[in-house]
Amino acid sequence: MRIAVSQMKAITLYVVLVFAFSSVFYALIIASGHVLGGNARYATGLEWCPAAAALLTCTLLRVDIGTIGWRWRPWRWQILAYATPLLFCLIGYVAVWATGLGGFPNGKTVDSLKAALGIPLNYHDLHDPFFAPADLAKINKAVFAALKPGGRYVIIDHAAAAGSGLRDTNTLHRIDEASVQSEVEAAGFRFNGESDLLYNAGDPRTANVKDPTIRGKTNQFILEFRKPKR
């Protein structure tokens, strides 16, 4: 360090800056109503807050930035570095669960993460506001480009009422299979058939898929598309 400073002073300033920076992004996430709000930019900004706070702390206290470079510390510090954030998160989650302000797991978040990871059961979520919504034309074209000729693209999702289009994607978490077929074929795929393996005639397709009366028993379509060999 160019100028000796109290460790406690540095730690206090760092914590205050992390809190100040992260509060901005937490507020934006809360205002958007979803952890992936702002097309996930708010979450990305939040992840950079600790680094930004560390750099500013060094600048304000005239600390050599080189002193915060990567070094392997004794094991107890490695364990504490891993366990401490988990402990703080656990305190917050337990408080939310205990007061009834939230449940475990958060179904909507789990569903959206599945969609983000490419699990096709949540194709409908890509049309919803928390994905901005996503540009399905670009996504389907990207899938088309990634597959070899003859490659298959299979989509499974909760069926909405015939002719409903995209009306129910954000409310009932369902989508009209005709809309899916139209979007995928527009990217160059050819419809190769469907399966009734998950068909349930008892589903009226008018209830939210998380409704206890139908959850786990929804009528789901399975559509298979192929990239032409030529």
MODA-V344403 format. One line per field, one symbol per residue. ss: DSSP state (A for helix, B for strand, O for the rest). phi: phi as a letter, one per 40 degrees, with the letter a starting at -180 (. if undefined). burial: b if it has 24 or more other C-alpha atoms within 12 Angstrom, else e. A space follows every 10 residues. Layout:
ss->???
phi->???
burial->???
//
This chain:
ss->OOOOOOAAAA AAAAAAAAAA AAAAAAAAAA AAOOOOOOOO AAAAAAAAAA AAAAAAAAAA OOOOAAAAOO OOOOAAAAAA AAAAAAAAAA AAAAAAAAAO OOOOOOAAAA AAAAAAOOOA AAAAAAAOAA AOOOOAAAAA AAAAAAOOOO OBBBBBBBBO OOOOOOOOOO OOOOBOAAAA AAAAAAOOBB BBBBBOOOOO OOOOOOOOOO OOOOOOOOOB BBBBBBBOOO
phi->.cbcbcdccc cccccccccc ccdccccccc ccgaccdgfg ccccccccdd cccccccccc cfccdccbcc accddccccc cccccccccc cccccccccg cabbccdccc cccccccgcc cbdcccccdc bgcccccccc cccdccccdg cbbbbbaccc cdgcgbdbcc bcfbaccccc ccccccchcb cbhabbdbcb ccccgbbdcc cdcbdgbccb bbbbbbcdcb
burial->eeeeeeeeeb eebbeebbee bbeebbebbe eeebbbbbbb ebbebbeebb eebbbbbbee beeeeeeeee eeeeeeeeee eeeeeeeeee eeeeeeeeee eeeeeeebee bbbebbeeeb bbbbbbbbeb bebeebeeeb eebbeeeeee ebbbbbbbbb beeeebebbb ebbbbbbbbb bebbbebbbb beeeeeeeee eebebbbbbe eeeeeeebbb bbbbbbbeee
//
